[in-house]
Amino acid sequence: MTHVPICLPYHSGNGHTRRLVEAIAEGIGDTARMIDVTRLTTSDWQALDRAAGVVFATPTYMGSTSAAYAAFLEEAGDRWAAGGWLDTIAAGATVASYPSGDKLATLQRLVVFAAQMGMIWVGQSEIGAPVDRARPGINRDGSHLGLMATAARDKTVLVEEHDLATARLFGARIAQAVRRWGQA
């Protein structure tokens, strides 16, 4: 079988989003390809254009994506008229300083972009405490539209382990969705 990537285009201002994307990639496995949108190459665009799945990942700054991520979305939007990413599995992740941090607005921007591109959106399915007391810390923000994480106060950690555990589960879900819909 051909190695069809699941691409994770991300922007990380201070390392938090990159750490979250690394955990998502761990959950996806060997088909994961992390792509820093501030350093896009022709090879990166080619990988995105043939990807079985795309996981959009950006910090939430002032209630939306970072400016660098907005520029990436605008450039990627050039594929819209030709249906370049039509029927590609899509998902989104974001991290912010506060538990709310208006992360929902960022995920909404990403899902609308994916919908306009004709992509198939995969949300977060994990249920943690307080609903499932046996899973403390899993999906602690209670987000189902996509993955939300809160920046750790300890800057040597960047993202707390419970959010990284949720990210790994989210990555596995995305890989499963890609396999289920026959994209890989």
C-alpha positions, 0 to 999 in steps of 0.5 A: 500500500502506498504511504498516504500521509495524514498531514498536520499543518500547524503554527506554534508561536511559543511551542505549545501547539507544536507539542500538542501536534506531536501528541496527535501525530503519536496517536496517528502513527507512521502516516503522520506528517507535521508541517510548520505553516511558516516554513512551507515547501513545495514538498509540503504542499504536494503532501497536503494535496495528496493527504488522506487527512488534514488536521488543522492546528493553531493557537487561539490568539484573541479569539481566532487563529494566529495571523500566520495560520490565517495566511496559510488558510488563505493560500490553501483556499486557492484549491477550492475552485478545483475541489483540491481537498474535496472529500479529504478527512479533516479535523482541528486542534487549538491551544490557548492560555485559558480553559475557555480562551475563546477556543471554540471560535477558532475551531468554528473557523477551521470547520467552516474552512473545511466545509467550504473546501468540501472536506469531511470533518471528524470531531472529538469523541472522548468523554472524560470526568466528570461524566466518566469518573474513571477518565480524569483529565480526558477532554477536560474542556468538554470540546467535541467539535475538535481538540482543545488544550490549555497551555500549561503554566510550567513553560518547560511542560507547555501542555499538561499530560492529560491534554496530551493523552486526549491528543493521542486519542484524537490522533488515533480517532482521525487515523481510524476515520481515514481507514474507515472511509477508505482514504488510506 
